[in-house]
């Protein structure tokens, strides 16, 4: 089965995915196609697997560690007050983690709920030019943590 996750991983491998932040031990840190909240990222495993349960215990540890390193970088760079982590896989049946910075300034009706309650048709789409400065900062913060 080929999913959007498979396609994006292949594009990242080829250097053709404009949302790619960097390669991590478990896969690829990427920006979300919709920047529902500024800095919304995902972690895509490489190789792609169906779910977290398809990984060995050690591979799970590495994937979850990488996921939280992205979260740490987002906290440092964006000024978010917390990070939400979600592993769903219901729409795209392949492992991927959503890493969502949450902000004090979010509208009250959305602040306490999952990010999926936002009106996704109205949120900013990823723009490689507009988002480049933020991507560069997040990438540097991730790479600093990888090399530590």
DSSP file (Angstrom, degrees, kcal/mol; ACC not computed):
  #  RESIDUE AA STRUCTURE BP1 BP2  ACC     N-H-->O    O-->H-N    N-H-->O    O-->H-N    TCO  KAPPA ALPHA  PHI   PSI    X-CA   Y-CA   Z-CA
    1    1 A X              0   0    0      0, 0.0     2,-0.5     0, 0.0     5,-0.0   0.000 360.0 360.0 360.0 135.4    0.0    0.0    0.0
    2    2 A X        +     0   0    0      4,-0.1     2,-0.2     3,-0.0     0, 0.0  -0.945 360.0 178.1-109.9 124.4    1.3    3.5   -0.9
    3    3 A X     >  -     0   0    0     -2,-0.5     4,-2.2    89,-0.1     5,-0.2  -0.617  48.4 -97.2-113.0 174.8    0.1    6.3    1.4
    4    4 A X  H  > S+     0   0    0      1,-0.2     4,-2.7    -2,-0.2     5,-0.2   0.849 125.9  57.9 -58.9 -34.1    0.8   10.0    1.4
    5    5 A X  H  > S+     0   0    0      2,-0.2     4,-2.5     1,-0.2     5,-0.2   0.936 105.3  48.6 -63.7 -46.6    3.4    9.2    4.1
    6    6 A X  H  > S+     0   0    0      1,-0.2     4,-2.3     2,-0.2    -2,-0.2   0.928 112.8  48.8 -56.2 -46.2    5.2    6.8    1.7
    7    7 A X  H  X S+     0   0    0     -4,-2.2     4,-2.2     1,-0.2    -2,-0.2   0.914 112.0  47.5 -62.7 -44.3    5.1    9.5   -1.0
    8    8 A X  H  X S+     0   0    0     -4,-2.7     4,-2.4     2,-0.2    -1,-0.2   0.883 110.4  51.8 -67.4 -38.4    6.5   12.2    1.3
    9    9 A X  H  X S+     0   0    0     -4,-2.5     4,-2.7     2,-0.2    -1,-0.2   0.933 110.2  49.4 -62.5 -45.0    9.2   10.0    2.7
   10   10 A X  H  X S+     0   0    0     -4,-2.3     4,-1.7     1,-0.2    -2,-0.2   0.910 111.0  49.4 -61.5 -42.0   10.3    9.2   -0.9
   11   11 A X  H  <>S+     0   0    0     -4,-2.2     5,-3.2     2,-0.2     6,-0.7   0.892 110.6  50.6 -63.6 -38.9   10.3   12.9   -1.8
   12   12 A X  H ><5S+     0   0    0     -4,-2.4     3,-1.4     4,-0.2    -2,-0.2   0.922 107.8  52.9 -64.5 -43.0   12.4   13.7    1.3
   13   13 A X  H 3<5S+     0   0    0     -4,-2.7    -1,-0.2     1,-0.3    -2,-0.2   0.877 111.6  46.6 -57.2 -37.6   14.9   11.0    0.4
   14   14 A X  T 3<5S-     0   0    0     -4,-1.7    -1,-0.3    -5,-0.2    -2,-0.2   0.453 114.9-116.1 -85.4  -1.7   15.2   12.6   -3.0
   15   15 A X  T < 5S+     0   0    0     -3,-1.4    -3,-0.2    -4,-0.4    -2,-0.1   0.764  87.5 111.5  72.2  24.6   15.6   16.1   -1.6
   16   16 A X      < +     0   0    0     -5,-3.2     2,-0.8    -6,-0.2    -4,-0.2   0.243  39.9  98.8-116.8  11.4   12.3   17.1   -3.3
   17   17 A X    >   -     0   0    0     -6,-0.7     3,-1.9     1,-0.1    -2,-0.0  -0.872  54.0-163.6-100.9 107.1   10.0   17.6   -0.4
   18   18 A X  T 3  S+     0   0    0     -2,-0.8    -1,-0.1     1,-0.3   109,-0.0   0.687  86.7  61.2 -66.2 -16.0    9.9   21.4    0.3
   19   19 A X  T 3  S+     0   0    0     12,-0.1    12,-2.7    -3,-0.1    -1,-0.3   0.545  77.1 119.7 -85.0  -5.8    8.4   20.7    3.8
   20   20 A X  E <   +A   30   0A   0     -3,-1.9    10,-0.3    10,-0.2     3,-0.1  -0.391  34.8 177.1 -66.7 129.0   11.5   18.8    5.0
   21   21 A X  E     -     0   0A   0      8,-3.4     2,-0.3     1,-0.4     9,-0.2   0.870  60.4 -44.6 -90.1 -55.3   13.3   20.2    7.9
   22   22 A X  E     -A   29   0A   0      7,-1.3     7,-2.6   120,-0.0     2,-0.4  -0.984  53.4 -92.5-169.6 164.5   15.9   17.5    8.4
   23   23 A X  E     -A   28   0A   0     -2,-0.3     2,-0.3     5,-0.2     5,-0.2  -0.736  40.7-172.0 -85.4 136.4   16.7   13.8    8.6
   24   24 A X        -     0   0    0      3,-3.7     3,-0.3    -2,-0.4    39,-0.0  -0.749  40.9 -96.1-120.7 171.8   16.6   12.3   12.1
   25   25 A X  S    S+     0   0    0     -2,-0.3    38,-0.1     1,-0.2    21,-0.1   0.879 124.5  36.5 -58.5 -38.0   17.6    8.8   13.2
   26   26 A X  S    S-     0   0    0     36,-0.3    20,-2.4    37,-0.1     2,-0.3   0.640 128.9 -67.2 -91.0 -14.7   14.1    7.5   12.9
   27   27 A X  E    S- B   0  45A   0     -3,-0.3    -3,-3.7    18,-0.3     2,-0.4  -0.897  74.8 -24.7 166.6-138.7   12.9    9.4    9.9
   28   28 A X  E     -AB  23  44A   0     16,-3.0    16,-2.7    -2,-0.3     2,-0.5  -0.949  35.9-146.1-122.6 128.7   12.1   12.9    8.6
   29   29 A X  E     +AB  22  43A   0     -7,-2.6    -8,-3.4    -2,-0.4    -7,-1.3  -0.826  34.9 172.6 -86.4 126.5   11.1   16.0   10.4
   30   30 A X  E     -AB  20  42A   0     12,-2.6    12,-2.7    -2,-0.5   -10,-0.2  -0.933  34.0-112.2-135.5 156.9    8.7   18.0    8.2
   31   31 A X  E     - B   0  41A   0    -12,-2.7    10,-0.3    -2,-0.3     2,-0.1  -0.588  43.7-103.1 -80.5 150.1    6.4   21.0    8.3
   32   32 A X        -     0   0    0      8,-2.7     7,-0.1    -2,-0.2    -1,-0.1  -0.474  19.3-126.5 -72.3 146.4    2.7   20.4    8.0
   33   33 A X  S    S+     0   0    0      1,-0.2    93,-3.4    -2,-0.1     2,-0.5   0.828 104.8  44.0 -60.6 -32.7    1.0   21.1    4.7
   34   34 A X  B    S-E  125   0B   0     91,-0.3     2,-1.5     3,-0.0     3,-0.3  -0.971  77.7-149.9-113.9 123.4   -1.4   23.3    6.6
   35   35 A X        +     0   0    0     89,-2.8    89,-0.5    -2,-0.5     3,-0.1  -0.472  31.6 161.5 -91.3  65.1    0.1   25.6    9.2
   36   36 A X  S    S+     0   0    0     -2,-1.5     2,-0.4     1,-0.2    -1,-0.2   0.867  79.5  18.1 -54.1 -39.5   -3.0   25.5   11.4
   37   37 A X  S >  S-     0   0    0     -3,-0.3     3,-2.2    87,-0.1    -1,-0.2  -0.998 108.3 -93.1-131.2 136.1   -0.7   26.7   14.2
   38   38 A X  T 3  S+     0   0    0     -2,-0.4    63,-0.1     1,-0.3    -2,-0.1  -0.214 111.7  17.6 -55.8 119.2    2.6   28.3   13.3
   39   39 A X  T 3  S+     0   0    0      1,-0.3    -1,-0.3    -7,-0.1     2,-0.1   0.465  78.4 166.2  99.2   3.7    5.3   25.6   13.4
   40   40 A X    <   +     0   0    0     -3,-2.2    -8,-2.7    60,-0.1    -1,-0.3  -0.337  16.8 178.2 -55.7 124.2    3.1   22.6   13.1
   41   41 A X  E     -BC  31  99A   0     58,-2.6    58,-3.1   -10,-0.3     2,-0.3  -0.776  21.4-151.9-126.7 167.6    5.4   19.6   12.3
   42   42 A X  E     -BC  30  98A   0    -12,-2.7   -12,-2.6    -2,-0.3     2,-0.5  -0.956  11.9-139.3-134.6 157.1    5.3   15.9   11.7
   43   43 A X  E     -BC  29  97A   0     54,-2.0    54,-2.1    -2,-0.3     2,-0.5  -0.987  19.1-165.9-115.6 121.4    7.7   13.1   12.1
   44   44 A X  E     -BC  28  96A   0    -16,-2.7   -16,-3.0    -2,-0.5    52,-0.2  -0.929  19.0-127.8-108.7 124.4    7.7   10.6    9.2
   45   45 A X  E     -B   27   0A   0     50,-0.7     2,-0.4    -2,-0.5   -18,-0.3  -0.384  18.9-126.2 -72.8 148.7    9.4    7.2    9.8
   46   46 A X  S    S+     0   0    0    -20,-2.4     2,-0.2     1,-0.2    -1,-0.0  -0.907 102.2  33.5-138.3 109.7   12.0    6.0    7.3
   47   47 A X  S    S-     0   0    0     -2,-0.4    -1,-0.2   -41,-0.0     2,-0.2   0.439 107.3-123.6 -76.4 158.6   11.4    3.2    6.4
   48   48 A X        -     0   0    0     -2,-0.2     2,-0.3   -42,-0.1    -2,-0.1  -0.495  33.2-177.7 -72.3 137.4    7.6    3.7    6.6
   49   49 A X        -     0   0    0     -2,-0.2    46,-2.9    46,-0.2    -4,-0.1  -0.865  35.8-112.6-129.6 166.6    5.7    1.2    8.8
   50   50 A X  S    S-     0   0    0     -2,-0.3     2,-0.3    44,-0.3    -1,-0.1   0.892  86.9 -16.1 -68.3 -42.0    2.0    0.7    9.5
   51   51 A X    >   -     0   0    0     43,-0.1     3,-1.8    44,-0.1     4,-0.3  -0.958  69.8 -93.0-156.6 169.9    2.0    1.7   13.2
   52   52 A X  G >  S+     0   0    0     -2,-0.3     3,-1.6     1,-0.3    11,-0.1   0.829 120.4  63.8 -57.4 -33.0    4.2    2.3   16.2
   53   53 A X  G 3  S+     0   0    0      1,-0.3    -1,-0.3     7,-0.0     7,-0.1   0.633  90.2  66.3 -70.1 -13.5    3.5   -1.3   17.2
   54   54 A X  G <  S+     0   0    0     -3,-1.8    -1,-0.3     2,-0.1     2,-0.2   0.555  89.2  84.4 -82.7  -7.9    5.3   -2.5   14.0
   55   55 A X  S <  S-     0   0    0     -3,-1.6     2,-0.0    -4,-0.3    -6,-0.0  -0.614  86.3-109.7 -91.7 153.6    8.6   -1.2   15.3
   56   56 A X     >  -     0   0    0     -2,-0.2     4,-2.5     1,-0.1     5,-0.2  -0.291  39.4-100.3 -68.3 166.2   11.0   -3.0   17.7
   57   57 A X  H  > S+     0   0    0      1,-0.2     4,-2.2     2,-0.2     5,-0.1   0.922 125.9  48.2 -56.1 -45.5   11.2   -1.6   21.3
   58   58 A X  H  > S+     0   0    0      1,-0.2     4,-2.1     2,-0.2    -1,-0.2   0.898 110.7  50.5 -64.7 -40.8   14.5    0.1   20.4
   59   59 A X  H  > S+     0   0    0      2,-0.2     4,-2.6     1,-0.2    -1,-0.2   0.873 109.3  52.0 -64.9 -36.5   13.0    1.6   17.2
   60   60 A X  H  X S+     0   0    0     -4,-2.5     4,-3.0     2,-0.2     5,-0.3   0.930 107.9  51.6 -62.9 -45.3   10.0    2.9   19.2
   61   61 A X  H  X S+     0   0    0     -4,-2.2     4,-2.2     1,-0.2    -2,-0.2   0.915 112.2  46.3 -57.6 -43.6   12.3    4.5   21.7
   62   62 A X  H  X S+     0   0    0     -4,-2.1     4,-2.7     2,-0.2   -36,-0.3   0.925 113.3  48.4 -67.3 -44.9   14.2    6.3   18.9
   63   63 A X  H  X S+     0   0    0     -4,-2.6     4,-2.4     1,-0.2    -2,-0.2   0.941 114.8  44.7 -61.2 -48.1   11.0    7.4   17.1
   64   64 A X  H  X S+     0   0    0     -4,-3.0     4,-1.9     2,-0.2    -1,-0.2   0.863 112.8  51.8 -67.5 -35.2    9.4    8.8   20.3
   65   65 A X  H  X S+     0   0    0     -4,-2.2     4,-2.0    -5,-0.3    -2,-0.2   0.945 110.7  48.1 -63.0 -47.9   12.7   10.5   21.3
   66   66 A X  H  X S+     0   0    0     -4,-2.7     4,-2.0     1,-0.2    -2,-0.2   0.898 108.6  55.2 -60.2 -40.5   12.9   12.1   17.9
   67   67 A X  H  X S+     0   0    0     -4,-2.4     4,-1.7     1,-0.2    -1,-0.2   0.920 110.5  44.3 -57.9 -45.1    9.3   13.2   18.2
   68   68 A X  H  X S+     0   0    0     -4,-1.9     4,-2.7     2,-0.2    -1,-0.2   0.783 106.5  60.0 -75.3 -26.0   10.0   15.0   21.5
   69   69 A X  H  X S+     0   0    0     -4,-2.0     4,-2.2     2,-0.2    -1,-0.2   0.898 105.8  49.1 -64.5 -38.7   13.3   16.5   20.2
   70   70 A X  H  X S+     0   0    0     -4,-2.0     4,-2.5     2,-0.2    -2,-0.2   0.928 110.9  50.7 -62.7 -43.9   11.1   18.3   17.6
   71   71 A X  H  X S+     0   0    0     -4,-1.7     4,-2.4     2,-0.2    -2,-0.2   0.909 108.7  50.8 -60.2 -43.0    8.8   19.4   20.4
   72   72 A X  H  X S+     0   0    0     -4,-2.7     4,-2.2     1,-0.2    -1,-0.2   0.913 110.6  49.7 -60.1 -42.7   11.7   20.7   22.4
   73   73 A X  H  X S+     0   0    0     -4,-2.2     4,-2.4     1,-0.2     5,-0.3   0.904 109.8  51.1 -63.5 -41.2   12.9   22.7   19.3
   74   74 A X  H  X S+     0   0    0     -4,-2.5     4,-2.7     2,-0.2     6,-0.6   0.909 108.7  51.3 -63.7 -41.5    9.4   24.1   18.8
   75   75 A X  H  X S+     0   0    0     -4,-2.4     4,-1.0     1,-0.2    -1,-0.2   0.926 113.2  46.0 -59.7 -43.8    9.2   25.2   22.4
   76   76 A X  H  < S+     0   0    0     -4,-2.2    -2,-0.2    -5,-0.2    -1,-0.2   0.911 122.7  32.5 -64.1 -43.4   12.5   27.0   22.1
   77   77 A X  H  < S+     0   0    0     -4,-2.4    -2,-0.2    -5,-0.1    -3,-0.2   0.850 121.3  40.1 -89.3 -37.4   11.8   28.7   18.7
   78   78 A X  H  < S-     0   0    0     -4,-2.7    -3,-0.2    -5,-0.3    -2,-0.1   0.688  90.8-125.6 -94.7 -18.5    8.1   29.5   18.7
   79   79 A X     <  +     0   0    0     -4,-1.0    -4,-0.1    -5,-0.5    -3,-0.1   0.656  50.3 164.2  78.5  14.4    7.2   30.6   22.2
   80   80 A X        -     0   0    0     -6,-0.6    23,-0.2     1,-0.1    -1,-0.2  -0.275  40.0-139.8 -60.8 151.9    4.5   28.0   22.4
   81   81 A X  S    S-     0   0    0     21,-2.3     2,-0.3     1,-0.2    22,-0.2   0.660  79.1  -6.5 -90.2 -16.6    3.2   27.3   25.9
   82   82 A X  E     -D  102   0A   0     20,-1.2    20,-2.8     2,-0.0     2,-0.4  -0.973  65.0-123.0-164.1 168.3    3.0   23.6   25.3
   83   83 A X  E     -D  101   0A   0     -2,-0.3     2,-0.4    18,-0.2    18,-0.2  -0.976  15.0-150.9-121.8 133.6    3.3   20.9   22.7
   84   84 A X  E     -D  100   0A   0     16,-3.0    16,-3.0    -2,-0.4     2,-0.4  -0.880  11.4-162.1 -99.8 136.1    0.6   18.4   21.7
   85   85 A X  E     +D   99   0A   0     -2,-0.4     2,-0.4    14,-0.2    14,-0.2  -0.969  12.1 176.0-117.9 131.3    1.8   15.1   20.3
   86   86 A X  E     -D   98   0A   0     12,-2.2    12,-3.4    -2,-0.4     2,-0.5  -0.996  19.4-174.1-139.9 134.5   -0.5   12.8   18.4
   87   87 A X  E     +D   97   0A   0     -2,-0.4    10,-0.2    10,-0.2     8,-0.1  -0.955  29.1 144.9-121.8 108.5   -0.1    9.5   16.6
   88   88 A X        -     0   0    0      8,-0.5    -1,-0.1    -2,-0.5     9,-0.1   0.792  21.7-179.7-110.2 -77.4   -3.3    8.7   14.8
   89   89 A X        +     0   0    0      7,-0.1     6,-0.0     5,-0.1     8,-0.0   0.634  44.7 119.6  81.9  13.7   -3.0    6.9   11.4
   90   90 A X  S    S+     0   0    0      1,-0.1     3,-0.2     3,-0.1    -1,-0.0   0.871  82.6  31.5 -80.0 -36.8   -6.7    6.7   10.7
   91   91 A X  S    S+     0   0    0      1,-0.3     2,-0.6     3,-0.1    -1,-0.1   0.886 131.8  33.2 -85.8 -43.5   -6.7    8.7    7.5
   92   92 A X  S    S-     0   0    0      2,-0.1     2,-3.0   -89,-0.1    -1,-0.3  -0.943  82.6-145.6-114.1 106.6   -3.2    7.7    6.3
   93   93 A X        +     0   0    0     -2,-0.6     2,-0.3    -3,-0.2    -3,-0.1  -0.288  68.6  89.4 -77.8  60.2   -2.6    4.1    7.5
   94   94 A X  S    S-     0   0    0     -2,-3.0   -44,-0.3     2,-0.1   -43,-0.1  -0.978  88.4 -88.5-150.6 145.5    1.1    4.6    8.1
   95   95 A X        +     0   0    0    -46,-2.9   -50,-0.7    -2,-0.3     2,-0.3  -0.288  59.2 143.7 -57.4 132.8    3.0    5.7   11.2
   96   96 A X  E     -C   44   0A   0    -52,-0.2    -8,-0.5   -48,-0.1     2,-0.4  -0.893  35.9-138.7-164.2 147.0    3.5    9.4   11.5
   97   97 A X  E     -CD  43  87A   0    -54,-2.1   -54,-2.0    -2,-0.3     2,-0.5  -0.917   7.9-144.4-114.2 135.7    3.5   11.8   14.5
   98   98 A X  E     -CD  42  86A   0    -12,-3.4   -12,-2.2    -2,-0.4     2,-0.5  -0.845  11.7-166.7 -94.6 130.3    1.9   15.2   14.6
   99   99 A X  E     -CD  41  85A   0    -58,-3.1   -58,-2.6    -2,-0.5     2,-0.6  -0.954  12.3-175.9-121.8 109.5    3.8   17.7   16.7
  100  100 A X  E     - D   0  84A   0    -16,-3.0   -16,-3.0    -2,-0.5     2,-0.3  -0.914  18.7-145.7-119.5 113.0    1.7   20.7   17.4
  101  101 A X  E     - D   0  83A   0     -2,-0.6     2,-0.4   -18,-0.2   -18,-0.2  -0.573  18.9-152.2 -71.7 137.4    2.8   23.9   19.2
  102  102 A X  E     - D   0  82A   0    -20,-2.8   -21,-2.3    -2,-0.3   -20,-1.2  -0.908   8.7-154.9-114.7 143.2    0.0   25.4   21.2
  103  103 A X    >   -     0   0    0     -2,-0.4     3,-1.4   -23,-0.2   -23,-0.1  -0.878  25.4-133.6-123.8 145.2   -0.2   29.1   22.0
  104  104 A X  T 3  S+     0   0    0     -2,-0.3    -1,-0.1     1,-0.2     7,-0.1   0.818 106.9  61.4 -59.8 -31.5   -1.8   31.3   24.7
  105  105 A X  T 3  S+     0   0    0      2,-0.0    -1,-0.2     6,-0.0     3,-0.1   0.400  75.5 121.3 -82.5   3.6   -3.1   33.6   22.0
  106  106 A X  S <  S-     0   0    0     -3,-1.4     5,-0.1     1,-0.1   -69,-0.0  -0.341  79.8 -88.6 -63.6 148.6   -5.3   30.9   20.3
  107  107 A X    >>  -     0   0    0      1,-0.1     3,-2.1     2,-0.1     4,-1.9  -0.327  37.3-120.2 -57.1 139.8   -9.0   31.7   20.1
  108  108 A X  H 3> S+     0   0    0      1,-0.3     4,-0.7     2,-0.2    -1,-0.1   0.836 110.1  60.8 -52.5 -39.4  -10.7   30.5   23.2
  109  109 A X  H 34 S+     0   0    0      1,-0.2    -1,-0.3     2,-0.1    -2,-0.1   0.678 117.8  29.9 -68.1 -14.7  -13.1   28.2   21.3
  110  110 A X  H X4 S+     0   0    0     -3,-2.1     3,-1.1     2,-0.1    -1,-0.2   0.628  97.2  85.2-112.8 -20.7  -10.0   26.2   20.0
  111  111 A X  H 3< S+     0   0    0     -4,-1.9    -2,-0.1     1,-0.3    -3,-0.1   0.823  96.5  38.2 -58.2 -38.0   -7.4   26.5   22.7
  112  112 A X  T 3< S+     0   0    0     -4,-0.7    -1,-0.3     2,-0.1     2,-0.2   0.531 108.9  69.5 -95.2  -5.8   -8.6   23.7   24.9
  113  113 A X  S <  S-     0   0    0     -3,-1.1    -3,-0.0     1,-0.2     2,-0.0  -0.467  95.7 -73.2-104.8 177.7   -9.5   21.2   22.2
  114  114 A X    >   -     0   0    0     -2,-0.2     3,-2.2     1,-0.1     4,-0.2  -0.356  43.8-114.3 -67.1 152.2   -7.6   19.2   19.7
  115  115 A X  G >  S+     0   0    0      1,-0.3     3,-1.7     2,-0.2    -1,-0.1   0.720 110.5  76.0 -59.8 -21.4   -6.1   21.1   16.8
  116  116 A X  G 3  S+     0   0    0      1,-0.3    -1,-0.3     3,-0.1     4,-0.2   0.616  80.9  70.2 -68.6 -11.9   -8.5   19.1   14.5
  117  117 A X  G <  S+     0   0    0     -3,-2.2    -1,-0.3    -7,-0.1    -2,-0.2   0.616  77.1 100.8 -81.2 -12.1  -11.3   21.4   15.7
  118  118 A X  S <  S-     0   0    0     -3,-1.7     2,-1.5    -4,-0.2     3,-0.1  -0.344  93.4-101.1 -65.5 153.6   -9.9   24.4   13.8
  119  119 A X    >   -     0   0    0      1,-0.2     3,-2.3   -83,-0.1     4,-0.4  -0.625  40.6-169.1 -77.0  90.9  -11.5   25.2   10.5
  120  120 A X  G >  S+     0   0    0     -2,-1.5     3,-0.7     1,-0.3    -1,-0.2   0.709  78.5  64.4 -61.4 -23.7   -8.8   23.6    8.3
  121  121 A X  G 3  S+     0   0    0      1,-0.2    -1,-0.3    -3,-0.1    -2,-0.1   0.720 106.6  45.1 -70.4 -18.3  -10.2   25.1    5.1
  122  122 A X  G <  S+     0   0    0     -3,-2.3    -1,-0.2     2,-0.1    -2,-0.2   0.415  89.7 103.1-105.4   0.2   -9.3   28.5    6.4
  123  123 A X  S <  S-     0   0    0     -3,-0.7   -87,-0.2    -4,-0.4   -86,-0.1  -0.502  82.2 -89.3 -87.9 155.7   -5.8   28.0    7.9
  124  124 A X        -     0   0    0    -89,-0.5   -89,-2.8    -2,-0.2     2,-0.2  -0.339  39.9-132.8 -62.4 137.4   -2.6   29.1    6.1
  125  125 A X  B     -E   34   0B   0    -91,-0.2   -91,-0.3     1,-0.1   -92,-0.1  -0.559  36.5 -84.9 -83.5 154.8   -1.1   26.6    3.7
  126  126 A X        -     0   0    0    -93,-3.4     2,-0.4    -2,-0.2    -1,-0.1  -0.371  45.4-171.2 -58.2 134.1    2.6   25.8    3.8
  127  127 A X     >  -     0   0    0      1,-0.1     4,-3.1    -2,-0.1     5,-0.3  -0.961  17.2-151.5-131.9 113.8    4.6   28.3    1.8
  128  128 A X  T  4 S+     0   0    0     -2,-0.4     4,-0.4     1,-0.2    -1,-0.1   0.770  96.9  43.1 -60.6 -26.7    8.3   27.6    1.3
  129  129 A X  T >4 S+     0   0    0      2,-0.2     3,-0.6     1,-0.1     4,-0.5   0.939 117.9  41.9 -81.6 -52.1    9.2   31.2    1.0
  130  130 A X  T 34 S+     0   0    0      1,-0.2     4,-0.3     2,-0.1     3,-0.3   0.871 121.1  42.2 -63.3 -37.6    7.1   32.6    3.9
  131  131 A X  T 3X S+     0   0    0     -4,-3.1     4,-2.8     1,-0.2    -1,-0.2   0.536  87.3  94.9 -90.0  -5.7    7.9   29.7    6.2
  132  132 A X  H <> S+     0   0    0     -3,-0.6     4,-2.9    -4,-0.4     5,-0.2   0.899  82.1  51.5 -55.1 -47.8   11.7   29.5    5.4
  133  133 A X  H  > S+     0   0    0     -4,-0.5     4,-1.8    -3,-0.3    -1,-0.2   0.921 114.9  43.0 -58.6 -42.5   12.9   31.7    8.3
  134  134 A X  H  > S+     0   0    0     -4,-0.3     4,-2.6     2,-0.2     5,-0.2   0.914 113.5  52.0 -67.9 -41.9   10.9   29.7   10.9
  135  135 A X  H  X S+     0   0    0     -4,-2.8     4,-3.1     1,-0.2     5,-0.2   0.909 108.0  52.2 -59.6 -42.5   12.0   26.4    9.3
  136  136 A X  H  X S+     0   0    0     -4,-2.9     4,-2.2    -5,-0.2    -1,-0.2   0.904 111.3  46.7 -61.8 -41.6   15.6   27.5    9.4
  137  137 A X  H  X S+     0   0    0     -4,-1.8     4,-2.1    -5,-0.2    -2,-0.2   0.919 114.9  45.7 -66.7 -43.9   15.3   28.2   13.2
  138  138 A X  H  X S+     0   0    0     -4,-2.6     4,-2.6     2,-0.2     5,-0.2   0.930 112.0  51.9 -66.0 -44.5   13.5   25.0   13.9
  139  139 A X  H  X S+     0   0    0     -4,-3.1     4,-2.9    -5,-0.2     5,-0.2   0.929 110.8  48.0 -56.4 -47.1   16.0   23.0   11.9
  140  140 A X  H  X S+     0   0    0     -4,-2.2     4,-2.1     1,-0.2    -1,-0.2   0.890 111.6  50.2 -62.3 -40.2   18.9   24.5   13.7
  141  141 A X  H  X S+     0   0    0     -4,-2.1     4,-1.3     2,-0.2    -1,-0.2   0.878 113.1  46.2 -67.8 -37.0   17.3   23.8   17.1
  142  142 A X  H  X S+     0   0    0     -4,-2.6     4,-2.3     2,-0.2     3,-0.3   0.947 112.6  49.3 -67.0 -48.9   16.6   20.2   16.1
  143  143 A X  H  X S+     0   0    0     -4,-2.9     4,-2.1     1,-0.2    -2,-0.2   0.849 106.7  56.4 -62.6 -34.0   20.2   19.7   14.8
  144  144 A X  H  < S+     0   0    0     -4,-2.1     4,-0.5    -5,-0.2    -1,-0.2   0.896 110.5  45.0 -61.0 -39.9   21.6   21.2   18.0
  145  145 A X  H >< S+     0   0    0     -4,-1.3     3,-0.5    -3,-0.3    -2,-0.2   0.854 110.1  54.3 -74.4 -34.6   19.7   18.6   20.0
  146  146 A X  H 3< S+     0   0    0     -4,-2.3    -2,-0.2     1,-0.2    -1,-0.2   0.900 112.1  43.8 -64.6 -39.9   20.7   15.7   17.7
  147  147 A X  T 3<        0   0    0     -4,-2.1    -1,-0.2     1,-0.2    -2,-0.2   0.517 360.0 360.0 -85.9  -3.9   24.4   16.5   18.0
  148  148 A X    <         0   0    0     -3,-0.5    -1,-0.2    -4,-0.5    -2,-0.1   0.485 360.0 360.0 -76.1 360.0   24.3   17.1   21.8
